[in-house]
Structure formats: structure tokens, C-alpha cells
Amino acid sequence: MYETSLSALLPPLRILILGNGHVAQAFLPLLASRSEWLGRESGIRPVITGIGSRSRGLYIHLDGIDADLLAREQDPLRWLSSAGTRVENFEAFIQAGKRAGASLFIELTTLNPQDGQPAIRHIRKALEAGMNVITANKGPVAYAQGELQSLARRHDVQFRFESAVMDGLPLINMAEFTLPAVGVQSFKAMLNSTSTLVLHMIEQGYSRDEAILKAQQIGVAEADPWYDLDGWDAVMKTTILANTLLEGKLTPQMVEREGIRDLTSDEICAAALAGSPYRLVSQAHCKHGVLFAEVRPRRISSDDTLHMGKGTTGVISIETEAMGTITLVEHEPALMQTAYGILSDLITIQRQRNLMRPTIRRSYGLRS
């Protein structure tokens, strides 16, 4: 494996990736396909310094491998296991990556809905090491968003999590960068693709088990699909949105939760035939200075903005003081959309850094 591109002259962005599941496997080829764009627009060359997996080991490549070269390997982690150096634990993985020059840590481990660990510890260690962090894991954001954002500010780095809520839909970035002082009052949303898909398939005559299997096959279900169907995934996302959009300080335990486990197939089909199907709905609003949030199955009338949610489609409707109702729809998201959310966070981090370094951009002849 060797470099042949003129992009090798650009300074490397050294990346450490923890997690090797479906999202990580979708992200690497997407990153590789955008390497030329990143070089042209941001003046960087994405380089993978290490990839770690709880089941397959943690590996560091001291020199780093260009993302577009590593993505050509059928199994990038296997290649790293032979070409790189194995480290024994997660803390050593982060420390070794930092010594090798990694400035970006991407945390893609599986959700622990009980307390967000050990992902919170991983992210905390990376931030303390002075690395920017991106995660698609809802757990650490839902349980420790405020702490981790404060830690990032203290170390002059960024903590970003666009993919933790609605895949690649620019929801968090939209609120931060394009809707300042808009005055969000409430939101209602369908945030869990698995529950929406399962309900929709049961309405079409499939069994619950067949619908769950389909969700697993296309990669939208959590490792344990009952995290989705019992509402835990939606609770995590609702917590994140309530704390981000409504400036709350909720924990997941403060969000009222009811999943779809107890809905019978007859109830689901009867509601759909009546034109008001069941969907797992997240809601949050402030009343008299108190933030209230809940996740529960609700029947959706035909004139409701959430009614368009079928298959794996996600919908969120946000009520604001200055812009009225804003509704965003993500049609049939798949792994590529989640991977794109990570890429968009990477680009946001680089743009924020470049705003602070105009002389560097001019020296490379890059666009402002």
C-alpha cells in the first residue's frame, strides 16, 4: 500500500476510529470518496491512524494510511491487524493514537441505554488528550452532553454528534448555525426507524418477528432490537433534542417512556385501516419554565405532519416563535445517511478550525 496522489502533499488529518460495525464500515468508503473534495476545500488529507473493535482488537498504524487507500481493502481492520501494532485496552488505544498524531477521535461503539458507558469514558479520555470527537452513539450524548461539551471547551476542541439523532439530517447543525435566537418552543417527532418499519410491515400483514428481521438485515436496528421497540433509542434521541433545542438538562430517566411491545397486531392493523396508524412519537415542550418530554405510541391522524412517516422515514416538526412550524423529513434513511452525518461533523470541525487560521488557507490557495 503506497501513496500515488498529489494530495499526499497536503497536511494529514489523522483519525482514530473506535468501533467497526455497520456505520464504521459505511463511513470509511464515503470518507475515501470525498478525500479529493476535502483536499480542495479544506486543505487536508484524511489519514487513518487506528481502528479498534471490542471483539477484534485495537490497532494503531504509526505512519497512518490514507483513507482512500485503506478503503480499497476488503477488510480494513484485518489489514491493520497485520500492518499495525495491537494495543491492549481502550485507554492505550487513545494514548497511542494521540502520540501518532491523531487529532480526531470517531466513537462508533454500540449503544448502552443504561448509562452510556463505556463510551462516555472513551470520549472523555479523547477530549482530555486534546482530540476533537465525533460520535454517532446516542448514549454518551444523552447521559453526558453538558459535561462533554464543557470538557471540549476547556481543551479547545470540539464535540459533535449530528448522527446520534437523525442520521445525516442536518438537525443539530441547523439549530446551531442557521437558527440563532429562533425560540424553539416544542417538537414532536418520529425518531426511531426500527419501530416505524416494524409497525408499517405489521400493517402490511407481516409478523412482528419478520419485521424485526428485516430491520436487522438493512442495518437500522440496534444490536438488541428491543432497545428500539421498547422506546429506549427514541428516549436517548428525545433527551438529546430536548437538551439541544430547548436548552434542557434532562437525563433519559426523566423522559416518560412507553414502547410498542404491548401493541397487538390486531390493534396495529385496525388503526391503520381506520386511517390513523400507530407510530412511536417523541415530544417535548416547556410549560411554566418546566421541560417535559415523553416517548409513547400514538395514533397519527391524516392531517398530522408525522403521518408521512412510513418504512424507515423519520420526521420532526419543530414549533418556534420566530419561524413558526419547521418540519424536516428524512426519507428511508440507511447506513449511508448515518455515515454522512459523521462526515458532515468532520467538515464542520475543519471549517471551524480554518476560520481561526486564515493564513494557512491562503498559503494553500484554498477557498474562503
C-alpha positions as CSV (number, residue, x, y, z in Angstrom):
1,M,0.0,0.0,0.0
2,Y,1.6,3.3,-1.0
3,E,0.6,6.9,-2.0
4,T,0.4,7.9,-5.6
5,S,-1.7,11.1,-5.4
6,L,-0.5,14.7,-5.3
7,S,-2.8,15.1,-2.3
8,A,0.0,13.4,-0.3
9,L,1.5,16.9,-0.2
10,L,-1.4,18.2,1.9
11,P,-1.2,18.1,5.7
12,P,-2.8,14.9,7.1
13,L,-5.9,14.8,9.3
14,R,-5.1,11.8,11.4
15,I,-8.2,9.9,12.5
16,L,-8.7,7.3,15.2
17,I,-11.9,5.2,14.8
18,L,-13.3,3.1,17.7
19,G,-16.0,0.7,16.5
20,N,-16.1,-1.5,13.4
21,G,-19.8,-2.1,12.9
22,H,-22.1,-1.3,10.0
23,V,-21.7,2.5,10.4
24,A,-17.9,2.4,10.6
25,Q,-17.8,0.2,7.5
26,A,-20.0,2.6,5.6
27,F,-18.1,5.7,6.8
28,L,-14.6,4.7,5.5
29,P,-15.5,4.3,1.8
30,L,-17.6,7.6,2.0
31,L,-14.6,9.4,3.5
32,A,-12.4,8.0,0.8
33,S,-14.7,9.1,-1.9
34,R,-14.6,12.6,-0.6
35,S,-10.9,12.8,0.0
36,E,-10.3,14.9,-3.1
37,W,-13.0,17.3,-2.1
38,L,-11.6,17.6,1.4
39,G,-8.2,18.4,0.0
40,R,-9.6,21.0,-2.3
41,E,-11.9,22.7,0.1
42,S,-10.2,22.2,3.5
43,G,-6.6,21.6,2.6
44,I,-6.4,18.2,4.4
45,R,-5.7,14.6,3.6
46,P,-7.7,12.1,5.7
47,V,-5.4,9.5,7.2
48,I,-6.5,6.6,9.4
49,T,-4.2,6.2,12.4
50,G,-6.0,3.4,14.0
51,I,-9.2,1.3,14.1
52,G,-10.4,-0.5,17.2
53,S,-13.1,-3.1,17.8
54,R,-14.1,-4.7,21.2
55,S,-14.4,-8.1,19.5
56,R,-11.4,-8.0,17.0
57,G,-8.8,-5.9,18.8
58,L,-7.4,-2.4,18.8
59,Y,-4.7,-1.5,16.2
60,I,-2.5,1.6,15.6
61,H,-0.6,2.4,12.4
62,L,2.1,4.8,13.4
63,D,2.6,6.3,9.9
64,G,-1.1,6.3,9.1
65,I,-2.8,5.1,5.9
66,D,-4.6,7.4,3.5
67,A,-8.3,6.8,3.8
68,D,-8.7,6.2,0.0
69,L,-6.1,3.5,0.1
70,L,-7.4,1.7,3.2
71,A,-10.9,1.8,1.9
72,R,-9.8,-0.4,-1.1
73,E,-9.1,-3.3,1.3
74,Q,-11.9,-5.8,1.7
75,D,-11.4,-5.9,5.4
76,P,-9.5,-2.7,6.6
77,L,-9.3,-3.9,10.2
78,R,-7.7,-7.2,9.2
79,W,-5.2,-5.3,7.1
80,L,-4.4,-3.1,10.1
81,S,-4.0,-6.1,12.3
82,S,-1.2,-7.3,10.2
83,A,0.4,-4.0,9.3
84,G,-0.1,-2.1,12.5
85,T,0.5,-2.5,16.2
86,R,-2.0,-4.0,18.6
87,V,-2.7,-2.3,21.9
88,E,-4.3,-3.9,24.9
89,N,-7.1,-1.6,26.1
90,F,-9.1,1.4,25.0
91,E,-7.1,3.9,27.0
92,A,-3.9,2.7,25.5
93,F,-5.5,2.9,22.1
94,I,-6.4,6.6,22.5
95,Q,-3.0,7.4,24.0
96,A,-1.1,5.6,21.2
97,G,-3.3,7.3,18.6
98,K,-2.6,10.7,20.1
99,R,1.2,10.0,20.1
100,A,0.9,9.1,16.5
101,G,-0.6,12.5,15.7
102,A,-4.3,11.7,15.7
103,S,-6.4,14.9,16.2
104,L,-9.8,13.4,15.6
105,F,-11.4,10.6,17.5
106,I,-14.6,9.0,16.0
107,E,-16.5,6.9,18.5
108,L,-18.9,4.4,16.9
109,T,-19.4,1.7,19.6
110,T,-22.8,0.2,20.3
111,L,-25.5,1.9,22.5
112,N,-25.6,1.1,26.2
113,P,-29.0,2.6,27.2
114,Q,-28.5,2.1,30.9
115,D,-25.7,4.7,31.5
116,G,-23.9,5.4,28.2
117,Q,-20.7,3.7,29.3
118,P,-18.0,2.8,28.4
119,A,-18.4,5.3,25.5
120,I,-18.5,8.3,27.9
121,R,-15.1,7.2,29.3
122,H,-13.7,6.8,25.8
123,I,-14.9,10.3,24.7
124,R,-13.7,11.9,28.0
125,K,-10.2,10.4,27.5
126,A,-10.0,11.6,23.9
127,L,-11.1,15.2,24.8
128,E,-8.7,15.3,27.7
129,A,-6.0,14.3,25.2
130,G,-6.8,17.3,23.1
131,M,-8.6,15.5,20.3
132,N,-11.8,16.6,18.5
133,V,-14.5,14.0,18.9
134,I,-17.4,12.8,16.7
135,T,-19.9,10.2,17.9
136,A,-22.9,8.5,16.4
137,N,-23.6,6.9,19.7
138,K,-26.6,8.3,21.5
139,G,-25.7,7.0,24.9
140,P,-22.9,9.4,25.8
141,V,-24.7,12.4,24.4
142,A,-27.9,11.6,26.3
143,Y,-26.2,11.0,29.6
144,A,-23.3,13.4,29.5
145,Q,-23.8,16.1,26.8
146,G,-23.3,19.0,29.1
147,E,-20.2,17.6,30.8
148,L,-18.6,16.5,27.5
149,Q,-19.2,19.9,25.8
150,S,-17.7,21.7,28.8
151,L,-14.7,19.4,28.7
152,A,-14.3,20.1,25.0
153,R,-14.3,23.8,25.5
154,R,-11.7,23.6,28.3
155,H,-9.4,21.7,26.0
156,D,-10.1,24.0,23.0
157,V,-11.5,21.1,20.9
158,Q,-15.0,20.2,19.5
159,F,-17.5,17.5,20.5
160,R,-20.1,16.8,17.7
161,F,-22.9,14.3,17.3
162,E,-25.1,15.0,14.3
163,S,-25.5,11.3,13.5
164,A,-26.7,10.5,17.0
165,V,-30.3,11.7,16.4
166,M,-31.5,11.6,12.7
167,D,-28.6,10.1,10.8
168,G,-27.3,12.7,8.3
169,L,-30.2,15.1,8.5
170,P,-28.6,18.4,9.5
171,L,-30.7,18.9,12.5
172,I,-28.2,19.8,15.2
173,N,-26.1,21.9,12.8
174,M,-29.2,23.7,11.5
175,A,-30.2,24.7,15.0
176,E,-26.6,25.8,15.9
177,F,-25.6,27.6,12.8
178,T,-28.8,28.7,10.9
179,L,-31.5,29.3,13.5
180,P,-29.9,31.5,16.2
181,A,-32.4,33.0,18.7
182,V,-35.3,31.4,16.8
183,G,-37.0,30.5,20.1
184,V,-37.8,26.8,19.9
185,Q,-41.0,26.1,21.9
186,S,-41.6,22.4,21.3
187,F,-41.1,19.5,19.0
188,K,-42.7,16.2,18.1
189,A,-41.0,13.6,16.0
190,M,-40.7,10.0,14.8
191,L,-37.1,9.3,15.6
192,N,-36.8,5.5,15.6
193,S,-36.6,3.9,12.2
194,T,-36.9,0.3,13.5
195,S,-40.3,0.9,15.3
196,T,-41.7,2.8,12.3
197,L,-40.6,0.0,9.9
198,V,-41.9,-2.8,12.2
199,L,-45.3,-1.1,12.6
200,H,-45.6,-0.4,8.9
201,M,-44.7,-4.0,8.0
202,I,-47.2,-5.4,10.5
203,E,-49.8,-3.2,8.8
204,Q,-48.9,-4.9,5.6
205,G,-49.5,-8.3,7.0
206,Y,-46.0,-9.4,8.2
207,S,-45.4,-10.8,11.6
208,R,-43.5,-8.9,14.3
209,D,-40.6,-11.3,14.0
210,E,-40.4,-10.9,10.2
211,A,-40.4,-7.1,10.6
212,I,-37.7,-7.2,13.2
213,L,-35.6,-9.5,11.0
214,K,-36.0,-7.0,8.1
215,A,-34.8,-4.1,10.3
216,Q,-31.8,-6.1,11.3
217,Q,-31.0,-7.1,7.7
218,I,-30.9,-3.5,6.5
219,G,-28.9,-2.3,9.5
220,V,-31.3,0.1,11.2
221,A,-32.0,-1.9,14.3
222,E,-29.8,-1.7,17.4
223,A,-27.8,-4.8,18.4
224,D,-30.7,-5.7,20.6
225,P,-33.8,-4.6,18.6
226,W,-35.9,-4.3,21.8
227,Y,-33.9,-1.2,22.7
228,D,-35.8,0.2,19.7
229,L,-39.2,-1.3,20.2
230,D,-39.3,-0.6,24.0
231,G,-38.5,3.0,23.2
232,W,-35.0,3.3,24.6
233,D,-33.5,4.5,21.4
234,A,-36.1,7.2,21.0
235,V,-35.7,8.2,24.6
236,M,-32.0,8.8,24.0
237,K,-32.7,10.9,21.0
238,T,-35.5,12.8,22.7
239,T,-33.2,13.6,25.6
240,I,-30.5,14.9,23.2
241,L,-33.0,17.1,21.3
242,A,-34.7,18.5,24.4
243,N,-31.3,19.4,25.8
244,T,-30.1,20.9,22.5
245,L,-33.1,22.6,21.0
246,L,-34.9,23.5,24.3
247,E,-31.7,24.1,26.4
248,G,-32.8,21.5,28.9
249,K,-30.8,19.4,31.4
250,L,-32.8,16.2,31.1
251,T,-31.4,12.7,31.7
252,P,-33.0,9.7,29.9
253,Q,-34.7,8.6,33.1
254,M,-36.6,12.0,33.1
255,V,-38.3,11.2,29.8
256,E,-41.5,9.3,30.1
257,R,-41.3,6.1,28.1
258,E,-43.7,3.5,26.6
259,G,-42.7,1.3,23.8
260,I,-44.7,-0.7,21.2
261,R,-44.2,-4.1,22.8
262,D,-47.7,-4.3,24.2
263,L,-49.5,-3.3,20.9
264,T,-51.1,-6.4,19.3
265,S,-51.0,-7.0,15.6
266,D,-54.8,-6.6,15.6
267,E,-54.7,-3.2,17.2
268,I,-51.9,-2.1,14.8
269,C,-53.8,-3.2,11.7
270,A,-57.2,-1.8,12.9
271,A,-55.7,1.6,13.5
272,A,-54.0,1.7,10.0
273,L,-57.3,0.6,8.4
274,A,-59.0,3.5,10.2
275,G,-56.6,5.9,8.7
276,S,-54.8,6.8,11.9
277,P,-51.9,4.3,12.3
278,Y,-49.8,3.9,15.4
279,R,-46.3,5.4,15.5
280,L,-43.8,5.7,18.3
281,V,-43.8,9.5,18.8
282,S,-41.3,11.7,20.7
283,Q,-42.5,15.0,22.2
284,A,-41.0,17.8,24.3
285,H,-42.2,21.2,25.4
286,C,-41.7,23.8,28.1
287,K,-44.6,24.9,30.2
288,H,-44.2,27.4,33.0
289,G,-40.5,27.0,32.8
290,V,-40.6,23.2,33.2
291,L,-39.4,21.0,30.4
292,F,-41.5,17.9,29.8
293,A,-40.6,15.1,27.4
294,E,-42.1,11.7,26.5
295,V,-41.9,8.8,24.1
296,R,-45.0,6.7,23.5
297,P,-47.1,5.1,20.7
298,R,-49.7,7.4,19.4
299,R,-52.3,7.3,16.6
300,I,-51.4,9.7,13.8
301,S,-54.3,11.4,12.0
302,S,-54.2,12.0,8.3
303,D,-53.7,15.8,8.7
304,D,-50.7,15.4,11.1
305,T,-47.3,16.3,9.7
306,L,-46.0,13.0,11.1
307,H,-48.4,11.0,9.0
308,M,-45.9,10.8,6.1
309,G,-43.7,8.5,8.2
310,K,-43.6,5.1,6.6
311,G,-40.9,2.4,6.3
312,T,-37.8,3.9,7.9
313,T,-38.7,7.5,7.2
314,G,-38.0,9.9,10.1
315,V,-40.0,13.2,10.7
316,I,-39.6,16.0,13.1
317,S,-41.8,19.1,13.5
318,I,-40.4,22.0,15.5
319,E,-42.5,24.8,16.8
320,T,-40.7,28.1,17.0
321,E,-41.5,31.7,18.0
322,A,-39.8,33.4,15.0
323,M,-40.2,30.9,12.2
324,G,-43.5,29.1,13.1
325,T,-43.5,25.4,12.3
326,I,-40.5,23.8,10.7
327,T,-40.8,20.2,9.5
328,L,-37.9,18.1,8.4
329,V,-38.3,14.7,6.7
330,E,-35.6,12.1,6.1
331,H,-37.0,9.6,3.6
332,E,-35.9,6.0,4.1
333,P,-32.5,6.6,5.7
334,A,-29.9,3.9,5.5
335,L,-26.3,3.4,6.7
336,M,-25.0,5.9,4.1
337,Q,-27.0,8.7,5.8
338,T,-25.5,7.9,9.2
339,A,-22.1,7.8,7.7
340,Y,-22.7,11.2,6.0
341,G,-23.7,12.7,9.4
342,I,-20.2,11.8,10.6
343,L,-18.6,13.2,7.5
344,S,-20.6,16.5,7.9
345,D,-19.3,16.8,11.5
346,L,-15.8,16.3,10.3
347,I,-16.2,19.1,7.8
348,T,-17.8,21.3,10.4
349,I,-14.8,20.8,12.7
350,Q,-12.4,21.6,9.9
351,R,-14.3,24.7,8.9
352,Q,-14.4,26.0,12.4
353,R,-10.7,25.4,12.7
354,N,-10.0,27.1,9.4
355,L,-11.9,30.2,10.5
356,M,-9.2,30.6,13.1
357,R,-6.4,30.0,10.6
358,P,-6.9,32.2,7.5
359,T,-3.2,32.5,6.9
360,I,-2.9,28.7,6.5
361,R,-5.8,28.6,3.9
362,R,-4.1,31.4,1.9
363,S,-0.8,29.5,1.9
364,Y,-2.5,26.5,0.2
365,G,-4.6,28.7,-2.2
366,L,-7.8,27.4,-0.7
367,R,-11.3,28.9,-1.0
368,S,-12.5,31.1,1.9
